[in-house]
Amino acid sequence: MSKLFHEAITLEVKEDIQHKPISFLYKSGKEGVEEICEQWRVSREWWKRATDREYFRVRTVRGIVCEMYRDLLTGAWYLQRIYD
């Protein structure tokens, strides 16, 4: 099971030099990224509503698995899904 957020939640993310997440703040707590389980990119043509995102499925130090993405057009980070 997973919880998909209909509207992604804005995150404050600390990233490495390659823009991969190292840690993030969620519900006033800091979550360290233990492992990047999967990484992929989604791009959509500008005439449909420009979308250029880099997604990460990560496992945190506390064992939480979630999907987050970085909007490559703005640099902002979002939480999309948390897995149970």
Protein Blocks (a to p, Z undefined) as FASTA:
>chain_A
ZZddfbacdddddddfkopafbdceehiacddfbdfbdcdddddfklopadddddddddf
kopacdddddfknopacdfbdcZZ
